[in-house]
Amino acid sequence: MKIITSWISIALVMCLLVVCVAILIHERSSDIEDEILTNGSDSKVEISEFEFSLTFGPRGRTSINTFTNTITKDLALDGVITTKYVISKNDRKKIREMLSEMDILAFPKNLNVRSYYDHTEIISFHTIIDGREHTVSWTVPWDFDFYEEDRLTVIHHDFMKFVKFVRDLVIGSKEYKALPEARGGYL
C-alpha cells in the first residue's frame, strides 16, 4: 500500500510540475508576442497581413504589386519592364494605416465621375486585407483639377491622396530609377 501511495504522490508531483512548466512557457510566449506587437513603443500595433497591387498612369501600365514583389514601368513605345521590388516594412505599415483610416473596404468598386475628356489615367487598386478582397478602379482625366472639381467626394480625395503616396514611393525607389527611360508618350 505504501508503494502505491508513493507512486501516486510521485505522479501528482510530476503532473503539477508539467502544469507549472506549461504555464511558464505560455507566459513567456505572451511576453514575446507583446514585445513584437509593441515594437518598443507604449501602444500596440495591429499586425495584419495584407497584400495589394496598384496600377496607374496612361493606359494603367505602371504598377506596384506586393503579391509578386514587383514594380512595372511603362516605357510607352517600348512596352513595359518589370523588376523585383520589396516594399519596406515601414512603408507597408504606412500604407496599411492609410487604408484603415480610409476604410478602403467600404469604397465602391468604381469611383468614376462623368467625364468628357479623351486623355485618361487608369487607376486600379486590388487588395486583400484581413482575409477580405476588394478592388477599386477609377478612370481619371489627365487634366482633372482635383481641388476645383465639385463632383468629387471625400472618398475621391482620400483615394487620390493614397494613389499619389504610393506613386511617389514607386517612382522614387532606386529599383524604378534603375529601369530604362520611356521612349515616346501618349496623346
N, C-alpha and C positions, 0 to 999 in steps of 0.2 A: 504494500500500500504506500509506503514511504517513497518507493522508487517512482510510482505513478504520479504522486503528488509533486515530486521533484521535476519530473519531465513536464508536467502541466505548468509548473512555475517557470521553467526554462522557456517553454513555448510562449507563455504570456509575455515574458520579458522580451523575447525575440520579436513578437508582434508589436509590442509597444515601441521597441527600437526602430522597426521598419516604418511605423507610422510617424515617429519623430523625424526620421531622415526624409521621408516624403514631404512632410510639412516644410522642413528647411529648404529642400530643393525647390518647392513651389514658391516659397517666399523669395528665394534668390532669383528665380526666373522672373518673378513680378518686378523685382528691383531693376533687373537688366532691361526689361521691357519699358519700364518707366524712364530709365536713362535714355533709351533710344527715342522714345516719344518726346521727351522734353528737350533733348539735344543741348543740355546745358542751360536752358532757359527756365523761367518760372512757369510758363504756360505750356500746356501740351499742344503738340502739332498733330493735326489729323494726318495719318499716313494712310492713303488710299490709292491703290494702283489705278492709273488711268493711262490711256494712250489717245493720241489724236493725229489727224492729218489735216493740213490746211493748204489748199491750192488758191493761188491768187494771180493777178496780172492779166494782161490781154490774153484772151483765149484760155485763161486758167491753167497755164503750163508751168508756173513756178510753184514749188511746194516744199513743205517740210512734212515728214512722216515719221512719227515715233514708233509706229508698228514695225517698220523696217529699218529704222535708224538711218534715214537718208534725207538729203535735200536734192531738189531738182531745179536746174536753172534753164530758163527759156533762152535759147540762142537765136531766136527769130528764124532767119533763113537757114541756119544750120541745125534746126531741130531742138532737141533738149539734151542735157547731160545730167547725169545723176552721180552723186558721190556719197560716201558714208558720212554721217553726222550724228553724233550722240549728244543730245541736249544735256546741259549740266543739271545737276540736282537742284541747284539754286534757281535756275530758270524754270525748271519743271515745277518747282514749288510755287513760284510767282504765277505761272500760268494756271496752275490748279486753283490758287486763291482767286485769281481774276474770274475764272469760270464759276466758282462757287458764289462769289459776290454778284455776278450777273444772273445767276440761276439759269445757266445755259440750257439745262434740260427742259425748261419751261418755254424756251424760244420756239416760235413757229418754224416749220421746215423751210419756208420760203419768205424772205424779207423784201422781195421786190416791191417797188412802188412803180406806178405807171410812168414810163419814160418815152420820150420821142427822140432820143439820141441813138445814133448808129454805133458809135465807138464805146465799147463797154469793157469793164474788167469783170471777170468771172471769179467769184469767191465761193469756195465750197469748204465747209468745215465738217469733219466727221470725228466723233469721239465715243469712247466707252469710258464711263465714269461709274464707279460703284456697281458694276455689272449691268448698267443701263446704257443702251446705244442710242445715239442721237446724231442727226445730220441737219445742218443749216446751210442754205445756199442763198446767194444774193448776186444779181447781175447789176453792176453799178456803172452808170455813165462816167466816162473819163473826166469830164469837166463838171462833174456834180459838185456843188458847193454844200458841204455837209453842215456848215454853220448857218447858211441862209435858207436852206430848204425847209419849208414849213410842214411838209408831209411826213417828215421823219419823226419817229417816236424815240423815247429813251432807249428802247431796245436797239434801234438802228445805231444810235450814237455809241452805246456801250459796245456793240459788236464791232463797229469800225475802230474804236479805240483799241480793242483786243487785237484785231487784224493788224493794225499799224504796229503794235508792240511786237507781235510775232514776226511780221515782215522785217522790221528793223533788226530783230535778233538774227534772222536768217541772212539777210543781206550784209550785216556787219560781221558775220562769222568768217574766220580765216579760211574755212573749207569752201565757202561760197566765193570769196575773193580770189581763191586759187584757180577757180574754173575759168575757161576761156571767155573772152568778151563776146557779147552778142553781135552778130553781123546783120544789118538791116533793121527793120522795125515793122510796125503795123500802122495802117491808115485808119 
